[in-house]
Amino acid sequence: MLLVVLTACESSDSVKNEAAADLDPNVELLEKMRNEINIGLAQKSAWQKHWESQIGTFDAENFELVTMDSIDAMEMPERNPILESDPLFPYQFPHPEGNGTMDIFSYKVEAQEGLDHPFLNPDSEVIWYRADGMKERLLFMGPSGMFEEGLWLNANEFLVLGYFQEEAGFRPMAWIIDLTSHRFSQFKMNQVVKDYAQESYLDLKLKSVDLGSDGV
């Protein structure tokens, strides 16, 4: 089975062209997803305010659907290694009905016990550690982007917020993952900001993890 890989070094336009055949959701579905993005922005207001300080006021209407695609159901036996003693434990996302935990930070942030100075790895992953002891890798992104925030919309859908770095600048992104159908919908903001400190939101979010000047 293959991994679903989102490669941030690809431009959003090229991804859009390759997936054009998938970009015809009905109006009702598109409106539902926009409402879900607005729910995410409201509940993760720190992320929205952080980006508004860079790019100006926005809401879900400023996000355009880029692609809808399937997630190959790759799973492997691995229990969640982030335990209560881990600095990243408070920043995981427990499933609303107890089916494990979603993790968007542990692949990006090296902050385990005994490490003198936490630092950022170049790549990012979205991982679901299910209650049955299985691990699903849902999204992956290379060094030209980052997953910055997450939210369970319901027991079957998870929203991820972050950005891509393009030639024109940094573009906020949103991903809605449907765990029942194993599909994701990717949205891009219709604006970019030329300069952005890549670790700036994680510095605000991960209050118990001091990335200091070692973040890359």
C-alpha positions in Angstrom: 0.0 0.0 0.0 1.2 3.5 -0.8 1.5 6.5 1.5 -0.5 9.6 0.7 2.1 12.4 0.2 1.4 16.1 -0.1 4.7 17.6 -1.4 4.9 21.2 -0.5 7.6 21.9 -3.0 5.0 21.4 -5.8 3.2 24.6 -6.5 -0.5 24.8 -5.7 -1.2 25.5 -9.4 0.4 22.3 -10.5 -1.5 20.3 -7.9 -4.7 22.0 -9.1 -4.1 21.1 -12.7 -3.3 17.5 -11.9 -6.5 17.1 -9.8 -8.8 19.2 -11.9 -11.1 16.2 -12.6 -11.8 16.0 -8.8 -12.8 19.6 -8.4 -16.5 19.5 -9.0 -18.1 19.0 -5.6 -21.8 19.9 -5.4 -22.6 23.3 -4.0 -24.0 21.8 -0.8 -20.8 19.9 -0.1 -18.6 22.9 -0.8 -20.8 25.1 1.5 -20.5 22.4 4.2 -16.7 22.4 4.0 -16.5 26.2 4.1 -18.7 26.1 7.2 -16.3 23.6 8.7 -13.3 25.9 8.0 -15.2 28.8 9.6 -15.8 26.5 12.7 -12.1 25.8 12.8 -11.1 29.5 12.5 -13.5 30.3 15.3 -12.3 27.6 17.6 -8.6 28.2 16.7 -8.9 31.9 16.8 -5.2 32.3 17.8 -4.2 30.8 14.4 -6.6 33.1 12.6 -5.4 36.2 14.5 -1.8 35.2 13.9 -2.2 35.1 10.1 -4.5 38.2 10.1 -1.6 40.1 11.6 0.4 39.0 8.4 -2.2 39.0 5.7 -5.3 41.0 6.8 -8.8 39.9 7.8 -10.1 36.6 6.3 -12.6 33.8 6.7 -13.5 30.6 4.8 -14.7 32.5 1.7 -11.0 33.4 1.1 -10.1 29.7 0.8 -10.3 28.1 -2.7 -10.7 24.3 -3.2 -7.5 23.0 -4.7 -8.0 19.2 -4.7 -10.0 16.4 -3.4 -8.3 13.0 -3.3 -8.2 9.7 -1.6 -6.0 8.5 1.2 -4.6 5.0 0.7 -5.4 3.2 4.0 -1.9 2.5 5.1 -1.8 1.4 8.8 0.8 -0.2 11.0 0.9 -1.5 14.6 2.3 1.3 16.7 0.8 2.8 19.9 1.1 6.5 20.6 4.6 7.1 21.9 3.7 10.6 23.3 3.0 9.9 26.9 2.1 12.3 29.7 5.7 13.0 30.5 6.4 14.2 27.0 6.4 18.0 26.4 4.2 17.5 23.4 1.5 15.6 25.2 -0.7 18.6 25.9 -0.7 19.5 22.2 -2.2 16.3 20.8 -5.9 16.0 19.7 -7.9 13.3 21.5 -10.6 11.7 19.4 -14.0 13.0 20.6 -15.3 9.5 21.1 -12.2 8.0 22.5 -10.8 6.4 19.4 -7.1 7.4 20.0 -5.4 10.7 19.3 -4.4 12.8 16.3 -0.8 14.1 16.3 0.5 16.8 14.0 3.5 18.0 15.9 5.7 15.1 17.1 7.2 14.5 13.6 8.0 18.2 13.2 9.2 19.0 16.7 12.0 17.2 18.5 11.4 17.9 22.1 11.7 14.6 23.9 12.9 14.3 27.5 16.6 14.7 27.8 17.0 16.9 24.8 18.8 20.1 25.7 17.4 22.3 23.0 14.1 21.4 21.1 14.3 22.0 17.4 12.2 21.6 14.2 12.6 18.9 11.6 12.1 19.9 8.0 9.0 17.7 7.3 5.6 17.5 8.9 3.1 14.6 9.3 -0.5 14.1 10.4 -0.7 10.8 12.3 -3.8 9.1 13.8 -2.9 6.8 16.7 -6.1 4.7 17.0 -7.3 3.2 20.2 -6.8 -0.3 18.8 -3.0 0.2 18.7 -2.8 0.9 15.0 -1.2 4.0 13.5 -2.4 5.7 10.3 -0.2 8.3 8.5 -2.8 10.6 6.8 -0.8 13.5 5.4 2.8 14.3 4.8 4.4 17.6 3.8 8.0 18.5 3.0 10.1 21.4 4.1 8.3 24.1 2.0 5.3 24.1 4.4 4.0 23.2 7.8 1.0 21.9 9.6 0.4 24.4 12.4 -3.0 23.7 14.0 -5.7 21.0 14.1 -9.3 20.4 15.3 -11.7 17.4 15.4 -14.8 18.7 13.6 -16.7 15.5 14.6 -15.9 11.8 15.2 -15.2 11.3 11.5 -13.5 14.5 10.3 -10.3 16.3 11.2 -9.3 19.8 10.1 -5.7 20.8 9.7 -4.5 24.4 9.3 -1.0 25.4 8.0 0.8 27.0 5.1 2.7 26.3 1.9 5.7 28.4 0.8 5.6 29.3 -2.8 7.7 31.5 -5.1 5.4 34.4 -4.4 5.4 33.9 -0.6 3.7 32.0 2.2 0.1 30.9 1.6 -2.3 29.7 4.4 -3.8 26.3 3.7 -6.6 24.1 5.2 -7.1 20.4 4.9 -10.3 18.5 5.8 -9.7 14.8 6.4 -12.6 12.4 6.2 -11.6 9.3 8.1 -14.7 7.3 7.1 -14.2 7.6 3.3 -10.4 8.1 3.6 -10.4 11.2 1.5 -9.1 14.7 2.0 -10.0 18.1 0.6 -7.3 20.7 0.3 -8.0 24.5 0.3 -5.6 27.4 -0.3 -6.1 31.0 0.6 -6.4 33.5 -2.2 -3.6 35.6 -0.8 0.0 35.2 0.1 2.4 37.1 2.4 5.9 37.7 1.2 7.8 37.2 4.5 6.8 34.9 7.3 8.8 33.5 10.3 8.2 29.8 9.7 8.3 28.8 13.4 6.4 31.8 14.6 3.0 30.1 15.2 4.5 27.1 16.8 6.4 29.4 19.2 3.0 30.8 20.2 1.2 27.4 20.3 3.7 25.2 22.0 4.1 27.2 25.2 5.8 24.5 27.1 8.3 23.8 24.3 11.0 26.6 24.0 12.1 26.4 20.4 14.3 29.5 20.9 16.5 30.5 18.0 17.2 26.9 17.1 14.0 26.5 15.1 14.6 26.2 11.3 
